[in-house]
Amino acid sequence: MASKKVFVDSDIILDLLLKREPFFRFSQTLLNAADKYSFTLYTSTLVIANVHYFLNKSLKDKATARLHIKLLAEIIAILSVVTAEDIDFAINSNNNDFEDAIQISVAENAKADIIITRNTKDYKHSTIPVLTAEQFLRTL
């Protein structure tokens, strides 16, 4: 059986790396569960750039921010660059959040099985099922 492709949005990663409660434990459990339950975590280059920006801003330490990104890249597959088609999709979408519309397009093009985010309302136009980390973990 093929591994389920799980696309992870930036808020899930930031909850983990910045230990934001009450969401930290769900993000941590999600990342730890990937091997046990045979699913692969994916994210986009745009998410990585956003995460680095917020880590650098929050931690005020460029070396630590880059170390977090390096470690993250070892456990989450990073999808190749955001394309012009992804931008066009976002421009023409009904999504309120432009960046999340880009993530929907990237996840759809990668044939992700599910999108994990804390902000499900901005993914209501996704053709892929969208759950919070807590909701997804309950399905395992």
N, CA, C and O atoms as a GROMACS GRO file, in nm:
protein
  560
    1MET      N    1   0.084  -0.118   0.000
    1MET     CA    2   0.000   0.000   0.000
    1MET      C    3   0.089   0.125   0.000
    1MET      O    4   0.187   0.132   0.074
    2ALA      N    5   0.054   0.221  -0.082
    2ALA     CA    6   0.132   0.345  -0.092
    2ALA      C    7   0.113   0.429   0.033
    2ALA      O    8   0.006   0.430   0.095
    3SER      N    9   0.217   0.499   0.068
    3SER     CA   10   0.213   0.588   0.184
    3SER      C   11   0.120   0.706   0.156
    3SER      O   12   0.119   0.762   0.046
    4LYS      N   13   0.041   0.743   0.256
    4LYS     CA   14  -0.048   0.859   0.243
    4LYS      C   15   0.038   0.985   0.241
    4LYS      O   16   0.132   1.000   0.319
    5LYS      N   17   0.004   1.077   0.150
    5LYS     CA   18   0.077   1.203   0.137
    5LYS      C   19   0.002   1.310   0.217
    5LYS      O   20  -0.111   1.345   0.185
    6VAL      N   21   0.067   1.361   0.320
    6VAL     CA   22   0.008   1.457   0.412
    6VAL      C   23   0.079   1.591   0.398
    6VAL      O   24   0.197   1.603   0.432
    7PHE      N   25   0.007   1.692   0.348
    7PHE     CA   26   0.064   1.825   0.330
    7PHE      C   27   0.046   1.904   0.459
    7PHE      O   28  -0.065   1.914   0.512
    8VAL      N   29   0.153   1.960   0.509
    8VAL     CA   30   0.152   2.032   0.636
    8VAL      C   31   0.173   2.182   0.611
    8VAL      O   32   0.266   2.222   0.543
    9ASP      N   33   0.083   2.262   0.667
    9ASP     CA   34   0.089   2.407   0.651
    9ASP      C   35   0.182   2.468   0.757
    9ASP      O   36   0.221   2.401   0.853
   10SER      N   37   0.215   2.594   0.738
   10SER     CA   38   0.313   2.661   0.825
   10SER      C   39   0.270   2.672   0.970
   10SER      O   40   0.354   2.664   1.060
   11ASP      N   41   0.140   2.689   0.997
   11ASP     CA   42   0.100   2.704   1.137
   11ASP      C   43   0.128   2.577   1.219
   11ASP      O   44   0.159   2.586   1.337
   12ILE      N   45   0.117   2.461   1.157
   12ILE     CA   46   0.147   2.335   1.226
   12ILE      C   47   0.296   2.329   1.261
   12ILE      O   48   0.333   2.292   1.372
   13ILE      N   49   0.378   2.367   1.166
   13ILE     CA   50   0.524   2.365   1.189
   13ILE      C   51   0.563   2.469   1.294
   13ILE      O   52   0.646   2.441   1.381
   14LEU      N   53   0.505   2.587   1.286
   14LEU     CA   54   0.537   2.692   1.384
   14LEU      C   55   0.487   2.654   1.523
   14LEU      O   56   0.552   2.685   1.622
   15ASP      N   57   0.372   2.589   1.532
   15ASP     CA   58   0.324   2.541   1.663
   15ASP      C   59   0.426   2.449   1.726
   15ASP      O   60   0.451   2.454   1.846
   16LEU      N   61   0.485   2.364   1.643
   16LEU     CA   62   0.586   2.270   1.693
   16LEU      C   63   0.714   2.344   1.734
   16LEU      O   64   0.760   2.331   1.847
   17LEU      N   65   0.771   2.419   1.642
   17LEU     CA   66   0.902   2.479   1.666
   17LEU      C   67   0.901   2.590   1.770
   17LEU      O   68   1.001   2.612   1.839
   18LEU      N   69   0.788   2.661   1.780
   18LEU     CA   70   0.779   2.769   1.879
   18LEU      C   71   0.706   2.723   2.006
   18LEU      O   72   0.681   2.802   2.098
   19LYS      N   73   0.673   2.594   2.009
   19LYS     CA   74   0.606   2.532   2.125
   19LYS      C   75   0.483   2.612   2.167
   19LYS      O   76   0.462   2.642   2.284
   20ARG      N   77   0.400   2.645   2.066
   20ARG     CA   78   0.280   2.723   2.092
   20ARG      C   79   0.170   2.632   2.148
   20ARG      O   80   0.127   2.537   2.083
   21GLU      N   81   0.128   2.664   2.268
   21GLU     CA   82   0.022   2.588   2.333
   21GLU      C   83  -0.113   2.649   2.300
   21GLU      O   84  -0.121   2.770   2.279
   22PRO      N   85  -0.216   2.570   2.295
   22PRO     CA   86  -0.226   2.428   2.328
   22PRO      C   87  -0.202   2.337   2.208
   22PRO      O   88  -0.238   2.219   2.213
   23PHE      N   89  -0.143   2.388   2.101
   23PHE     CA   90  -0.132   2.315   1.975
   23PHE      C   91  -0.003   2.235   1.961
   23PHE      O   92   0.006   2.145   1.878
   24PHE      N   93   0.098   2.268   2.042
   24PHE     CA   94   0.230   2.207   2.032
   24PHE      C   95   0.223   2.055   2.032
   24PHE      O   96   0.282   1.990   1.946
   25ARG      N   97   0.151   1.997   2.129
   25ARG     CA   98   0.153   1.850   2.143
   25ARG      C   99   0.092   1.780   2.023
   25ARG      O  100   0.134   1.670   1.988
   26PHE      N  101  -0.007   1.841   1.958
   26PHE     CA  102  -0.067   1.780   1.839
   26PHE      C  103   0.031   1.782   1.722
   26PHE      O  104   0.042   1.685   1.648
   27SER      N  105   0.101   1.893   1.706
   27SER     CA  106   0.201   1.902   1.599
   27SER      C  107   0.316   1.806   1.623
   27SER      O  108   0.364   1.740   1.531
   28GLN      N  109   0.359   1.797   1.746
   28GLN     CA  110   0.467   1.705   1.781
   28GLN      C  111   0.425   1.560   1.757
   28GLN      O  112   0.501   1.482   1.700
   29THR      N  113   0.306   1.525   1.800
   29THR     CA  114   0.256   1.390   1.781
   29THR      C  115   0.241   1.358   1.633
   29THR      O  116   0.271   1.246   1.590
   30LEU      N  117   0.194   1.454   1.554
   30LEU     CA  118   0.180   1.435   1.410
   30LEU      C  119   0.314   1.398   1.347
   30LEU      O  120   0.322   1.302   1.272
   31LEU      N  121   0.417   1.475   1.377
   31LEU     CA  122   0.547   1.447   1.318
   31LEU      C  123   0.603   1.313   1.365
   31LEU      O  124   0.666   1.241   1.288
   32ASN      N  125   0.581   1.281   1.490
   32ASN     CA  126   0.630   1.153   1.543
   32ASN      C  127   0.553   1.034   1.489
   32ASN      O  128   0.607   0.923   1.483
   33ALA      N  129   0.428   1.054   1.448
   33ALA     CA  130   0.342   0.944   1.404
   33ALA      C  131   0.367   0.903   1.259
   33ALA      O  132   0.323   0.796   1.217
   34ALA      N  133   0.434   0.986   1.183
   34ALA     CA  134   0.451   0.959   1.039
   34ALA      C  135   0.511   0.821   1.012
   34ALA      O  136   0.458   0.746   0.930
   35ASP      N  137   0.618   0.786   1.078
   35ASP     CA  138   0.681   0.656   1.057
   35ASP      C  139   0.592   0.542   1.105
   35ASP      O  140   0.574   0.442   1.035
   36LYS      N  141   0.536   0.558   1.222
   36LYS     CA  142   0.454   0.451   1.282
   36LYS      C  143   0.333   0.418   1.196
   36LYS      O  144   0.297   0.302   1.180
   37TYR      N  145   0.269   0.522   1.140
   37TYR     CA  146   0.145   0.501   1.064
   37TYR      C  147   0.165   0.509   0.913
   37TYR      O  148   0.067   0.515   0.838
   38SER      N  149   0.288   0.508   0.868
   38SER     CA  150   0.322   0.504   0.726
   38SER      C  151   0.256   0.613   0.643
   38SER      O  152   0.188   0.585   0.543
   39PHE      N  153   0.276   0.737   0.684
   39PHE     CA  154   0.238   0.847   0.597
   39PHE      C  155   0.360   0.938   0.582
   39PHE      O  156   0.447   0.943   0.669
   40THR      N  157   0.364   1.010   0.472
   40THR     CA  158   0.476   1.098   0.443
   40THR      C  159   0.430   1.243   0.456
   40THR      O  160   0.326   1.281   0.402
   41LEU      N  161   0.507   1.321   0.529
   41LEU     CA  162   0.476   1.462   0.548
   41LEU      C  163   0.543   1.544   0.438
   41LEU      O  164   0.660   1.524   0.406
   42TYR      N  165   0.466   1.636   0.381
   42TYR     CA  166   0.514   1.725   0.277
   42TYR      C  167   0.482   1.868   0.315
   42TYR      O  168   0.389   1.895   0.391
   43THR      N  169   0.559   1.959   0.262
   43THR     CA  170   0.527   2.101   0.270
   43THR      C  171   0.587   2.168   0.147
   43THR      O  172   0.653   2.103   0.066
   44SER      N  173   0.565   2.296   0.134
   44SER     CA  174   0.616   2.368   0.017
   44SER      C  175   0.735   2.456   0.052
   44SER      O  176   0.762   2.484   0.169
   45THR      N  177   0.804   2.498  -0.051
   45THR     CA  178   0.915   2.591  -0.032
   45THR      C  179   0.864   2.722   0.028
   45THR      O  180   0.935   2.786   0.106
   46LEU      N  181   0.743   2.762  -0.008
   46LEU     CA  182   0.684   2.884   0.046
   46LEU      C  183   0.661   2.871   0.197
   46LEU      O  184   0.686   2.966   0.272
   47VAL      N  185   0.613   2.756   0.241
   47VAL     CA  186   0.596   2.732   0.385
   47VAL      C  187   0.730   2.741   0.456
   47VAL      O  188   0.740   2.804   0.561
   48ILE      N  189   0.831   2.680   0.400
   48ILE     CA  190   0.964   2.684   0.462
   48ILE      C  191   1.013   2.828   0.474
   48ILE      O  192   1.067   2.867   0.578
   49ALA      N  193   0.994   2.907   0.370
   49ALA     CA  194   1.035   3.049   0.375
   49ALA      C  195   0.956   3.124   0.482
   49ALA      O  196   1.014   3.203   0.557
   50ASN      N  197   0.826   3.099   0.491
   50ASN     CA  198   0.745   3.165   0.593
   50ASN      C  199   0.786   3.122   0.734
   50ASN      O  200   0.796   3.206   0.824
   51VAL      N  201   0.809   2.994   0.751
   51VAL     CA  202   0.851   2.943   0.882
   51VAL      C  203   0.984   3.006   0.923
   51VAL      O  204   1.000   3.050   1.037
   52HIS      N  205   1.079   3.010   0.831
   52HIS     CA  206   1.208   3.072   0.863
   52HIS      C  207   1.191   3.218   0.904
   52HIS      O  208   1.251   3.263   1.001
   53TYR      N  209   1.109   3.291   0.830
   53TYR     CA  210   1.084   3.432   0.862
   53TYR      C  211   1.032   3.446   1.006
   53TYR      O  212   1.084   3.528   1.082
   54PHE      N  213   0.931   3.369   1.043
   54PHE     CA  214   0.872   3.381   1.176
   54PHE      C  215   0.965   3.328   1.285
   54PHE      O  216   0.968   3.382   1.396
   55LEU      N  217   1.041   3.222   1.255
   55LEU     CA  218   1.139   3.173   1.353
   55LEU      C  219   1.245   3.279   1.379
   55LEU      O  220   1.278   3.309   1.494
   56ASN      N  221   1.298   3.335   1.273
   56ASN     CA  222   1.402   3.437   1.285
   56ASN      C  223   1.351   3.556   1.366
   56ASN      O  224   1.422   3.610   1.451
   57LYS      N  225   1.228   3.596   1.339
   57LYS     CA  226   1.166   3.709   1.409
   57LYS      C  227   1.141   3.675   1.557
   57LYS      O  228   1.167   3.758   1.645
   58SER      N  229   1.090   3.556   1.584
   58SER     CA  230   1.056   3.516   1.722
   58SER      C  231   1.179   3.484   1.806
   58SER      O  232   1.188   3.523   1.922
   59LEU      N  233   1.273   3.411   1.745
   59LEU     CA  234   1.390   3.366   1.821
   59LEU      C  235   1.500   3.471   1.824
   59LEU      O  236   1.586   3.469   1.912
   60LYS      N  237   1.498   3.563   1.728
   60LYS     CA  238   1.601   3.667   1.716
   60LYS      C  239   1.742   3.606   1.710
   60LYS      O  240   1.838   3.661   1.764
   61ASP      N  241   1.750   3.491   1.643
   61ASP     CA  242   1.876   3.419   1.633
   61ASP      C  243   1.878   3.346   1.498
   61ASP      O  244   1.816   3.241   1.483
   62LYS      N  245   1.950   3.401   1.402
   62LYS     CA  246   1.952   3.345   1.267
   62LYS      C  247   2.008   3.203   1.264
   62LYS      O  248   1.959   3.118   1.190
   63ALA      N  249   2.109   3.176   1.344
   63ALA     CA  250   2.169   3.042   1.344
   63ALA      C  251   2.071   2.937   1.393
   63ALA      O  252   2.062   2.829   1.335
   64THR      N  253   1.997   2.968   1.498
   64THR     CA  254   1.899   2.873   1.550
   64THR      C  255   1.784   2.855   1.452
   64THR      O  256   1.736   2.743   1.433
   65ALA      N  257   1.740   2.962   1.390
   65ALA     CA  258   1.633   2.953   1.291
   65ALA      C  259   1.675   2.862   1.176
   65ALA      O  260   1.597   2.778   1.132
   66ARG      N  261   1.796   2.879   1.128
   66ARG     CA  262   1.846   2.794   1.018
   66ARG      C  263   1.863   2.649   1.062
   66ARG      O  264   1.838   2.557   0.984
   67LEU      N  265   1.905   2.628   1.185
   67LEU     CA  266   1.918   2.491   1.236
   67LEU      C  267   1.781   2.423   1.241
   67LEU      O  268   1.770   2.306   1.204
   68HIS      N  269   1.679   2.494   1.284
   68HIS     CA  270   1.544   2.439   1.285
   68HIS      C  271   1.499   2.400   1.144
   68HIS      O  272   1.439   2.294   1.124
   69ILE      N  273   1.529   2.484   1.047
   69ILE     CA  274   1.492   2.455   0.908
   69ILE      C  275   1.568   2.332   0.859
   69ILE      O  276   1.511   2.247   0.791
   70LYS      N  277   1.695   2.324   0.892
   70LYS     CA  278   1.776   2.208   0.852
   70LYS      C  279   1.718   2.079   0.908
   70LYS      O  280   1.704   1.980   0.836
   71LEU      N  281   1.683   2.079   1.036
   71LEU     CA  282   1.626   1.960   1.099
   71LEU      C  283   1.489   1.928   1.041
   71LEU      O  284   1.455   1.812   1.021
   72LEU      N  285   1.411   2.030   1.015
   72LEU     CA  286   1.279   2.013   0.956
   72LEU      C  287   1.289   1.946   0.819
   72LEU      O  288   1.210   1.857   0.787
   73ALA      N  289   1.386   1.988   0.740
   73ALA     CA  290   1.406   1.932   0.606
   73ALA      C  291   1.444   1.784   0.610
   73ALA      O  292   1.431   1.714   0.509
   74GLU      N  293   1.490   1.737   0.723
   74GLU     CA  294   1.523   1.595   0.738
   74GLU      C  295   1.401   1.509   0.764
   74GLU      O  296   1.405   1.388   0.743
   75ILE      N  297   1.292   1.569   0.811
   75ILE     CA  298   1.174   1.489   0.846
   75ILE      C  299   1.050   1.521   0.762
   75ILE      O  300   0.954   1.444   0.763
   76ILE      N  301   1.052   1.632   0.691
   76ILE     CA  302   0.939   1.669   0.605
   76ILE      C  303   0.992   1.687   0.462
   76ILE      O  304   1.088   1.760   0.440
   77ALA      N  305   0.928   1.619   0.367
   77ALA     CA  306   0.966   1.635   0.227
   77ALA      C  307   0.922   1.773   0.180
   77ALA      O  308   0.807   1.813   0.199
   78ILE      N  309   1.014   1.844   0.118
   78ILE     CA  310   0.984   1.979   0.071
   78ILE      C  311   0.960   1.973  -0.080
   78ILE      O  312   1.047   1.936  -0.158
   79LEU      N  313   0.838   2.010  -0.117
   79LEU     CA  314   0.801   2.009  -0.258
   79LEU      C  315   0.874   2.120  -0.330
   79LEU      O  316   0.905   2.224  -0.272
   80SER      N  317   0.901   2.098  -0.457
   80SER     CA  318   0.977   2.196  -0.534
   80SER      C  319   0.905   2.329  -0.541
   80SER      O  320   0.795   2.346  -0.488
   81VAL      N  321   0.967   2.420  -0.605
   81VAL     CA  322   0.924   2.561  -0.605
   81VAL      C  323   0.776   2.579  -0.638
   81VAL      O  324   0.714   2.496  -0.705
   82VAL      N  325   0.722   2.688  -0.588
   82VAL     CA  326   0.588   2.730  -0.623
   82VAL      C  327   0.592   2.778  -0.768
   82VAL      O  328   0.681   2.855  -0.806
   83THR      N  329   0.496   2.734  -0.848
   83THR     CA  330   0.498   2.765  -0.991
   83THR      C  331   0.408   2.885  -1.024
   83THR      O  332   0.329   2.930  -0.942
   84ALA      N  333   0.423   2.932  -1.145
   84ALA     CA  334   0.336   3.040  -1.195
   84ALA      C  335   0.191   2.993  -1.196
   84ALA      O  336   0.100   3.073  -1.173
   85GLU      N  337   0.169   2.865  -1.222
   85GLU     CA  338   0.033   2.810  -1.221
   85GLU      C  339  -0.027   2.816  -1.081
   85GLU      O  340  -0.146   2.842  -1.066
   86ASP      N  341   0.056   2.794  -0.978
   86ASP     CA  342   0.007   2.803  -0.839
   86ASP      C  343  -0.034   2.947  -0.807
   86ASP      O  344  -0.134   2.970  -0.740
   87ILE      N  345   0.044   3.042  -0.854
   87ILE     CA  346   0.011   3.183  -0.832
   87ILE      C  347  -0.117   3.220  -0.908
   87ILE      O  348  -0.204   3.289  -0.855
   88ASP      N  349  -0.128   3.172  -1.031
   88ASP     CA  350  -0.248   3.198  -1.110
   88ASP      C  351  -0.371   3.138  -1.042
   88ASP      O  352  -0.477   3.200  -1.040
   89PHE      N  353  -0.356   3.018  -0.988
   89PHE     CA  354  -0.466   2.954  -0.915
   89PHE      C  355  -0.510   3.044  -0.799
   89PHE      O  356  -0.630   3.065  -0.778
   90ALA      N  357  -0.413   3.095  -0.724
   90ALA     CA  358  -0.444   3.180  -0.608
   90ALA      C  359  -0.512   3.311  -0.651
   90ALA      O  360  -0.606   3.357  -0.586
   91ILE      N  361  -0.464   3.369  -0.758
   91ILE     CA  362  -0.522   3.493  -0.809
   91ILE      C  363  -0.670   3.473  -0.845
   91ILE      O  364  -0.754   3.559  -0.819
   92ASN      N  365  -0.698   3.359  -0.905
   92ASN     CA  366  -0.833   3.332  -0.954
   92ASN      C  367  -0.922   3.256  -0.856
   92ASN      O  368  -1.037   3.225  -0.887
   93SER      N  369  -0.871   3.228  -0.739
   93SER     CA  370  -0.949   3.150  -0.642
   93SER      C  371  -1.042   3.241  -0.562
   93SER      O  372  -1.030   3.363  -0.563
   94ASN      N  373  -1.134   3.176  -0.493
   94ASN     CA  374  -1.226   3.247  -0.404
   94ASN      C  375  -1.173   3.250  -0.261
   94ASN      O  376  -1.244   3.293  -0.170
   95ASN      N  377  -1.052   3.204  -0.241
   95ASN     CA  378  -0.994   3.201  -0.107
   95ASN      C  379  -0.970   3.342  -0.054
   95ASN      O  380  -0.926   3.430  -0.127
   96ASN      N  381  -0.998   3.361   0.074
   96ASN     CA  382  -0.970   3.489   0.138
   96ASN      C  383  -0.821   3.510   0.161
   96ASN      O  384  -0.773   3.623   0.160
   97ASP      N  385  -0.747   3.400   0.181
   97ASP     CA  386  -0.605   3.407   0.212
   97ASP      C  387  -0.525   3.364   0.089
   97ASP      O  388  -0.529   3.247   0.049
   98PHE      N  389  -0.453   3.457   0.030
   98PHE     CA  390  -0.377   3.432  -0.093
   98PHE      C  391  -0.273   3.322  -0.073
   98PHE      O  392  -0.261   3.232  -0.156
   99GLU      N  393  -0.199   3.330   0.036
   99GLU     CA  394  -0.093   3.231   0.062
   99GLU      C  395  -0.152   3.092   0.079
   99GLU      O  396  -0.094   2.995   0.029
  100ASP      N  397  -0.264   3.080   0.146
  100ASP     CA  398  -0.327   2.949   0.163
  100ASP      C  399  -0.379   2.896   0.030
  100ASP      O  400  -0.377   2.775   0.007
  101ALA      N  401  -0.426   2.983  -0.058
  101ALA     CA  402  -0.468   2.940  -0.192
  101ALA      C  403  -0.350   2.881  -0.269
  101ALA      O  404  -0.366   2.783  -0.341
  102ILE      N  405  -0.233   2.941  -0.253
  102ILE     CA  406  -0.113   2.885  -0.316
  102ILE      C  407  -0.086   2.746  -0.260
  102ILE      O  408  -0.053   2.654  -0.335
  103GLN      N  409  -0.099   2.730  -0.128
  103GLN     CA  410  -0.073   2.599  -0.066
  103GLN      C  411  -0.170   2.493  -0.117
  103GLN      O  412  -0.132   2.378  -0.138
  104ILE      N  413  -0.297   2.532  -0.136
  104ILE     CA  414  -0.394   2.437  -0.192
  104ILE      C  415  -0.348   2.389  -0.329
  104ILE      O  416  -0.350   2.269  -0.357
  105SER      N  417  -0.306   2.482  -0.413
  105SER     CA  418  -0.261   2.446  -0.547
  105SER      C  419  -0.138   2.356  -0.543
  105SER      O  420  -0.131   2.257  -0.616
  106VAL      N  421  -0.042   2.389  -0.458
  106VAL     CA  422   0.078   2.308  -0.446
  106VAL      C  423   0.042   2.167  -0.399
  106VAL      O  424   0.091   2.068  -0.453
  107ALA      N  425  -0.044   2.157  -0.298
  107ALA     CA  426  -0.086   2.026  -0.245
  107ALA      C  427  -0.162   1.946  -0.350
  107ALA      O  428  -0.140   1.825  -0.364
  108GLU      N  429  -0.251   2.012  -0.423
  108GLU     CA  430  -0.325   1.942  -0.529
  108GLU      C  431  -0.232   1.891  -0.637
  108GLU      O  432  -0.245   1.777  -0.681
  109ASN      N  433  -0.137   1.974  -0.680
  109ASN     CA  434  -0.043   1.932  -0.784
  109ASN      C  435   0.048   1.818  -0.737
  109ASN      O  436   0.093   1.737  -0.818
  110ALA      N  437   0.074   1.812  -0.608
  110ALA     CA  438   0.156   1.705  -0.552
  110ALA      C  439   0.074   1.579  -0.524
  110ALA      O  440   0.127   1.478  -0.480
  111LYS      N  441  -0.056   1.588  -0.551
  111LYS     CA  442  -0.148   1.476  -0.527
  111LYS      C  443  -0.150   1.434  -0.380
  111LYS      O  444  -0.152   1.316  -0.346
  112ALA      N  445  -0.148   1.536  -0.294
  112ALA     CA  446  -0.157   1.511  -0.149
  112ALA      C  447  -0.294   1.451  -0.118
  112ALA      O  448  -0.393   1.482  -0.184
  113ASP      N  449  -0.297   1.365  -0.018
  113ASP     CA  450  -0.422   1.302   0.023
  113ASP      C  451  -0.498   1.388   0.124
  113ASP      O  452  -0.620   1.377   0.136
  114ILE      N  453  -0.426   1.472   0.194
  114ILE     CA  454  -0.488   1.553   0.299
  114ILE      C  455  -0.401   1.675   0.326
  114ILE      O  456  -0.279   1.671   0.306
  115ILE      N  457  -0.462   1.782   0.372
  115ILE     CA  458  -0.391   1.902   0.415
  115ILE      C  459  -0.415   1.917   0.564
  115ILE      O  460  -0.528   1.910   0.611
  116ILE      N  461  -0.306   1.937   0.638
  116ILE     CA  462  -0.315   1.958   0.783
  116ILE      C  463  -0.281   2.104   0.811
  116ILE      O  464  -0.174   2.153   0.774
  117THR      N  465  -0.373   2.172   0.877
  117THR     CA  466  -0.356   2.312   0.911
  117THR      C  467  -0.436   2.341   1.037
  117THR      O  468  -0.529   2.267   1.069
  118ARG      N  469  -0.403   2.446   1.106
  118ARG     CA  470  -0.486   2.489   1.218
  118ARG      C  471  -0.594   2.585   1.170
  118ARG      O  472  -0.692   2.611   1.240
  119ASN      N  473  -0.576   2.637   1.050
  119ASN     CA  474  -0.664   2.740   0.997
  119ASN      C  475  -0.751   2.681   0.886
  119ASN      O  476  -0.739   2.720   0.770
  120THR      N  477  -0.839   2.588   0.920
  120THR     CA  478  -0.918   2.517   0.820
  120THR      C  479  -1.012   2.608   0.741
  120THR      O  480  -1.044   2.578   0.626
  121LYS      N  481  -1.056   2.718   0.800
  121LYS     CA  482  -1.152   2.806   0.729
  121LYS      C  483  -1.092   2.866   0.602
  121LYS      O  484  -1.166   2.893   0.508
  122ASP      N  485  -0.962   2.886   0.598
  122ASP     CA  486  -0.900   2.942   0.478
  122ASP      C  487  -0.872   2.836   0.372
  122ASP      O  488  -0.816   2.866   0.266
  123TYR      N  489  -0.912   2.713   0.400
  123TYR     CA  490  -0.894   2.604   0.304
  123TYR      C  491  -1.028   2.547   0.259
  123TYR      O  492  -1.033   2.436   0.206
  124LYS      N  493  -1.135   2.621   0.279
  124LYS     CA  494  -1.268   2.567   0.250
  124LYS      C  495  -1.291   2.540   0.101
  124LYS      O  496  -1.383   2.466   0.067
  125HIS      N  497  -1.210   2.597   0.012
  125HIS     CA  498  -1.225   2.572  -0.131
  125HIS      C  499  -1.132   2.462  -0.181
  125HIS      O  500  -1.120   2.441  -0.302
  126SER      N  501  -1.068   2.392  -0.092
  126SER     CA  502  -0.976   2.285  -0.129
  126SER      C  503  -1.054   2.162  -0.177
  126SER      O  504  -1.158   2.127  -0.122
  127THR      N  505  -1.002   2.098  -0.280
  127THR     CA  506  -1.059   1.972  -0.325
  127THR      C  507  -1.003   1.855  -0.245
  127THR      O  508  -1.052   1.742  -0.255
  128ILE      N  509  -0.901   1.882  -0.166
  128ILE     CA  510  -0.838   1.782  -0.079
  128ILE      C  511  -0.897   1.798   0.060
  128ILE      O  512  -0.919   1.911   0.104
  129PRO      N  513  -0.924   1.688   0.131
  129PRO     CA  514  -0.972   1.701   0.268
  129PRO      C  515  -0.875   1.781   0.354
  129PRO      O  516  -0.753   1.768   0.340
  130VAL      N  517  -0.930   1.864   0.442
  130VAL     CA  518  -0.850   1.952   0.528
  130VAL      C  519  -0.890   1.926   0.673
  130VAL      O  520  -1.007   1.930   0.708
  131LEU      N  521  -0.788   1.898   0.756
  131LEU     CA  522  -0.811   1.871   0.898
  131LEU      C  523  -0.707   1.944   0.982
  131LEU      O  524  -0.601   1.981   0.932
  132THR      N  525  -0.739   1.964   1.108
  132THR     CA  526  -0.637   2.009   1.203
  132THR      C  527  -0.551   1.888   1.238
  132THR      O  528  -0.588   1.775   1.209
  133ALA      N  529  -0.438   1.912   1.301
  133ALA     CA  530  -0.352   1.801   1.344
  133ALA      C  531  -0.428   1.712   1.443
  133ALA      O  532  -0.419   1.589   1.436
  134GLU      N  533  -0.500   1.773   1.534
  134GLU     CA  534  -0.578   1.697   1.632
  134GLU      C  535  -0.682   1.608   1.563
  134GLU      O  536  -0.694   1.490   1.596
  135GLN      N  537  -0.756   1.663   1.467
  135GLN     CA  538  -0.855   1.584   1.394
  135GLN      C  539  -0.791   1.469   1.318
  135GLN      O  540  -0.842   1.357   1.319
  136PHE      N  541  -0.680   1.497   1.251
  136PHE     CA  542  -0.612   1.392   1.174
  136PHE      C  543  -0.563   1.280   1.265
  136PHE      O  544  -0.578   1.162   1.232
  137LEU      N  545  -0.505   1.316   1.379
  137LEU     CA  546  -0.453   1.214   1.470
  137LEU      C  547  -0.564   1.122   1.520
  137LEU      O  548  -0.539   1.005   1.546
  138ARG      N  549  -0.685   1.174   1.533
  138ARG     CA  550  -0.798   1.090   1.575
  138ARG      C  551  -0.835   0.985   1.470
  138ARG      O  552  -0.900   0.886   1.501
  139THR      N  553  -0.794   1.008   1.344
  139THR     CA  554  -0.827   0.912   1.237
  139THR      C  555  -0.729   0.796   1.230
  139THR      O  556  -0.754   0.698   1.161
  140LEU      N  557  -0.618   0.806   1.300
  140LEU     CA  558  -0.515   0.702   1.292
  140LEU      C  559  -0.549   0.579   1.376
  140LEU      O  560  -0.473   0.483   1.379
   0.00000   0.00000   0.00000
